[in-house]
Amino acid sequence: MPGFTVAIVGRPNVGKSTLFNRLIEERKAIVEDVPGVTRDRQYGICEWAGHSFNVIDTGGFVAGGTEAFEKEIRQQVLVAVREADAVVFMTDAATGITDLDGSVADMLRRSTKPVFLAVNKVDNHARLLEASEFHSLGFEHTYFLSSISGSGTGELMDAIAALIPGGREDASAPEGIPRIAIIGQPNVGKSSLLNALLGSERTIVSDVAGTTRDTIHTHYRLFQKDFILIDTAGIRRKARVEEDIEFYSVIRAVKAVDEADVCLLLIDAQKGIAQQDLNIFSLAAKKGKGIVLLVNKWDLVERSTNTARDFEKGLRERLAPFQDVPVVFISAKEKTRILKAVETALDVCENRKRKVPTSRLNEVMLKAIEAYRPPVVRGNTVKVKYVTQLPTVVPSFAFFCNYPDDIKTPYRNYLENKLRENFDFTGVPVRIFFRKK
C-alpha cells in the first residue's frame, strides 16, 4: 500500500523521538531529556521485512495544556490519529501510567485506526514486571521495548508490517501516464499554480493557509502529452478549527509524494527554502521520485542582474548533496513560466525512465574508473570489472568488484557524478550498489 503512514504519539518525554530515530535508522529527531523538545513535525521512511512505510513523530501530547506549543502538540496528535493508517502510542514503564497517559488512551480508544501500545524503557526483568500494569489500558496490541537499546522494537515493526499488503511500492509501480505532484508548505501557491495550468477555478484559492485539504487528481493535456496533476487540494475547510493545519499539510504532502512520479516542490521566493521544505525534498529523494524546484511569487522580488543566479546558487548549497535538480522561477498568479515548469517535470519523468545500454555504460564508466581508481583500503586494491543498470523504477546501477564493502561514500559520489555527466538524470535520484563479482 503506497503511502502507509504510522504516527508515534504520547505524552512528553516518553522516548517517541528515540523510537522514531531507530525506525528510520537516522538521528534526525532531537533527543533531549526535557519535555516538549519535539515541536516540529518529523517524518521519514522505515523499511522492514520487505515493506516500506512512512513514520511521523509528533510532539508530546498534553491534555488541556495552556502553553501555545502544548495546544499545538495536542492538535498534531488529533490530526495524526485522523490521518495516519496506524498509531504507535508510547508510554514510559519507569514512571508508570499517568493521568496524561489516560488522556491519550481515551482519545485513541475512540479511533478506529489500529493502535499499538509501546511501553518504553523496559530494559530489565524487574521493569518488565512493573510494566504489566499497562495491560489495564485495554489495548490488544501491547509491546514492551527499549527504544534506546532496540530490544522489542522488531516485534512492533513486524506487527506494523503485517498490516501492509504487498511488498515494496517501487517493485510494482505501474508504467503509464506521468503523475506530477504539486507539494510545498501552506500558502506558497499550490492551488494558484493548478488553477493557472487548468485555466479554470478547479480548486479553491485563498490566502488562508490550509484552505486546501484533500489530495485531488486532475488529468491534463499539454502539447499532446497526457499527465496527471496531484494537488493536496480541493475540499473546503472543515468547520472544526482545532486542528493543526501545518501538520495536516505535511501528512498530505507525504501521501502525495507516494503517489507521484515527479514532484513540483514550490517555495516562496520572498521566504526562501525552509527546513520543512528540505525535509519534504529529502523524503521525495529517498522515495526515488523526480524533483523540480519551483520558486513561486518571483514577480514580488526586487531583481537586479544576478538575482536569480545568486538565489539558485543558495538553493543548491542547501540541497546538497543532491544538487542536480532543475530550478524554475515562476509566478502562478501572473502565469509566468508555468508551462516551462510542466515541460521540465515531463523531462524529469523521462530521465527517471531512462535505460542506458550496458555496452555504453561500461564504455563510459570503466574509463572514468580508470582515470580515478578507488582508494586502497587495508592494503586491498579495489577493482571494478563490470557495470549494469538494474531493472528498477528508480535509476539504479550495480558495480561488480572484488571488495564491494571497501568502497566509501566519496567514491560513490564520484561515480554518481560521472553517471550524471554522461547520461541525463537531472532531477532524478540515482542509486548505486556494489556487488561481489
Secondary structure as UniProt FT lines:
FT   TURN            2..3
FT   STRAND          5..9
FT   TURN            12..13
FT   HELIX           16..24
FT   TURN            35..36
FT   STRAND          42..48
FT   TURN            49..50
FT   STRAND          51..57
FT   TURN            63..64
FT   HELIX           68..83
FT   STRAND          86..92
FT   TURN            93..95
FT   HELIX           99..109
FT   STRAND          115..120
FT   HELIX           125..131
FT   HELIX           132..137
FT   STRAND          141..144
FT   TURN            147..149
FT   TURN            151..152
FT   HELIX           153..161
FT   TURN            162..163
FT   HELIX           169..172
FT   STRAND          179..184
FT   TURN            186..187
FT   HELIX           190..198
FT   TURN            209..210
FT   STRAND          215..222
FT   TURN            223..224
FT   STRAND          225..232
FT   HELIX           245..259
FT   STRAND          262..268
FT   TURN            269..271
FT   HELIX           275..286
FT   TURN            287..288
FT   STRAND          290..296
FT   HELIX           298..300
FT   TURN            305..306
FT   HELIX           307..319
FT   TURN            320..321
FT   STRAND          327..329
FT   TURN            332..335
FT   HELIX           338..352
FT   HELIX           358..371
FT   TURN            378..379
FT   STRAND          384..389
FT   STRAND          396..401
FT   HELIX           404..406
FT   HELIX           409..422
FT   TURN            426..427
FT   STRAND          431..436
//
